């Protein structure tokens, strides 16, 4: 079943290649959506895909990159009103 999640990742996740890591894992799991840095040093992810694929992505998000230190993930479902056009994008610099 397809679902959409809003995920906020906190910890040392900016400037360590984390957004590229998220994008690669999302694409590997056939998930569409976006990832972007927030001003409070956390990362915001919108992810839509099959439930099992989202579970795989969440597992990867907790592990992070070798340079990141994930403190917490805040995950909540959302009704997708965005058109991600079947791809996963990095927003921002």
PyMOL commands that set and color helices and strands:
alter all, ss='L'
color gray80, all
select helices_A, chain A and resi 18-28+51-63
alter helices_A, ss='H'
color red, helices_A
select strands_A, chain A and resi 2-12+32-37+43-50+69-77+88-91
alter strands_A, ss='S'
color yellow, strands_A
deselect
rebuild
show_as cartoon
